[in-house]
Amino acid sequence: MTEPATEFPPPKILTLSPAHKPILITQGAEGRLYKTPSPFQPDQFCALKYRPPKPYRHPILDARLTKARISSEAKVLDRCYREGVPVPAVLAKDAAAGWMMIEWIEGEPVRVGINKWLGERPEDDAVVDHSQEDETPLTDLMKRIGVAVGALHRTGVVHGDLTTSNMMLRPWADDRLPNGHGDKAEKAKAVAGDVVVIDFGLAMQSQSDEDRAVDLYVLERAFASTHPRAERLFHHILDSYREAFKKAPGVLHKLEDVRMRGRKRSMLG
Ligand SMILES: Nc1ncnc2c1ncn2[C@@H]1O[C@H](COP(=O)(O)OP(=O)(O)OP(=O)(O)O)[C@@H](O)[C@H]1O
């Protein structure tokens, strides 16, 4: 079998220091993500997002598209970072060469944290008795997600692909972590941490309620299919979004229409 990493060579920037071997983290249809020591602080890591040339595309068109996509993603990230939205900082970029270097976010995707919390529960949430369960750590995480999305929309950015895989849980320092041992404490630790939004490959600048509502709808649908056993808690995300973002009422009103259209579409097949 061909080793995927050798199909396309890594970008030149990653070959300059032979002592630092980049680690290929993911390889998607469009790009690859490497973890590599930061050239600015060698005791820290950074993430290098690379869009290799596509041999099936016309080279001039391909170069233009790659440059535009990297530039646009870096621009949106920069804007969010400057305005205090929790996203990775952009450290360097060479859009023409198809890469940007961003801050490495420690921790796991929110998807993994929520699934650890949910553990081995039956898929049919209705059969579970939640009355005896303290769900505060999980609902607190949902509220942090709503605050992060509210902050994003406040800066005039819509993400385009909000899912719990495109959010990381950056670990808290020990003194902020839930105390104790045993299953309950372990579950609480799984959903602890700051929410950092990643993957702005489909993001755009927009102030429209409709675009923001679609962003929330995408998250709602992704959440329901990734975490069906926590679907009844999704409203906590919307509640905290409403508190975090002044223009939320208009967006949430639009969300009703977007849902309606979604239902009609799925009825028509
Ligand atoms: N800054 C980061 N720090 C740590 N891990 C990251 C970071 N950015 C991305 N990752 C990890 O790499 C994975 C892929 O990253 P990302 O979603 O940005 O790339 P992609 O899906 O290939 O992008 P695109 O959808 O734009 O083609 C993420 O799911 C996450 O696990």
The ligand as an SDF file (V2000), in Angstrom:
LIG
                    3D

 31 33  0  0  0  0  0  0  0  0999 V2000
   -4.8690   24.3620   15.2690 N   0  0  0  0  0  0  0  0  0  0  0  0
   -5.0310   23.0610   15.4820 C   0  0  0  0  0  0  0  0  0  0  0  0
   -4.5200   22.4800   16.5810 N   0  0  0  0  0  0  0  0  0  0  0  0
   -4.6820   21.1510   16.7870 C   0  0  0  0  0  0  0  0  0  0  0  0
   -5.3260   20.3210   15.9550 N   0  0  0  0  0  0  0  0  0  0  0  0
   -5.8560   20.8390   14.8450 C   0  0  0  0  0  0  0  0  0  0  0  0
   -5.7460   22.2330   14.5520 C   0  0  0  0  0  0  0  0  0  0  0  0
   -6.3640   22.4700   13.3870 N   0  0  0  0  0  0  0  0  0  0  0  0
   -6.8490   21.2870   12.9800 C   0  0  0  0  0  0  0  0  0  0  0  0
   -6.5460   20.2950   13.8440 N   0  0  0  0  0  0  0  0  0  0  0  0
   -6.8740   18.8700   13.7190 C   0  0  0  0  0  0  0  0  0  0  0  0
   -6.7870   18.5100   12.3510 O   0  0  0  0  0  0  0  0  0  0  0  0
   -8.0630   18.1130   11.8550 C   0  0  0  0  0  0  0  0  0  0  0  0
   -8.2500   18.6620   10.4350 C   0  0  0  0  0  0  0  0  0  0  0  0
   -8.1410   20.0780   10.4550 O   0  0  0  0  0  0  0  0  0  0  0  0
   -9.0670   20.9880    9.5790 P   0  0  0  0  0  0  0  0  0  0  0  0
  -10.4850   20.5740    9.8820 O   0  0  0  0  0  0  0  0  0  0  0  0
   -8.7060   22.4100    9.7210 O   0  0  0  0  0  0  0  0  0  0  0  0
   -8.6260   20.5040    8.1280 O   0  0  0  0  0  0  0  0  0  0  0  0
   -9.4820   19.9490    6.9260 P   0  0  0  0  0  0  0  0  0  0  0  0
  -10.7350   19.2850    7.3980 O   0  0  0  0  0  0  0  0  0  0  0  0
   -8.5370   19.1680    6.0930 O   0  0  0  0  0  0  0  0  0  0  0  0
   -9.8080   21.3370    6.2590 O   0  0  0  0  0  0  0  0  0  0  0  0
  -10.7960   21.7250    5.1090 P   0  0  0  0  0  0  0  0  0  0  0  0
  -12.1760   21.3060    5.6150 O   0  0  0  0  0  0  0  0  0  0  0  0
  -10.6450   23.2150    5.0610 O   0  0  0  0  0  0  0  0  0  0  0  0
  -10.3490   21.0180    3.8700 O   0  0  0  0  0  0  0  0  0  0  0  0
   -9.0690   18.6350   12.8550 C   0  0  0  0  0  0  0  0  0  0  0  0
  -10.2330   17.8370   12.9210 O   0  0  0  0  0  0  0  0  0  0  0  0
   -8.2970   18.5960   14.1660 C   0  0  0  0  0  0  0  0  0  0  0  0
   -8.3620   17.3070   14.7510 O   0  0  0  0  0  0  0  0  0  0  0  0
  1  2  1  0
  2  3  1  0
  2  7  2  0
  3  4  2  0
  4  5  1  0
  5  6  2  0
  6  7  1  0
  6 10  1  0
  7  8  1  0
  8  9  2  0
  9 10  1  0
 10 11  1  0
 11 12  1  0
 11 30  1  0
 12 13  1  0
 13 14  1  0
 13 28  1  0
 14 15  1  0
 15 16  1  0
 16 17  2  0
 16 18  1  0
 16 19  1  0
 19 20  1  0
 20 21  2  0
 20 22  1  0
 20 23  1  0
 23 24  1  0
 24 25  2  0
 24 26  1  0
 24 27  1  0
 28 29  1  0
 28 30  1  0
 30 31  1  0
M  END
$$$$
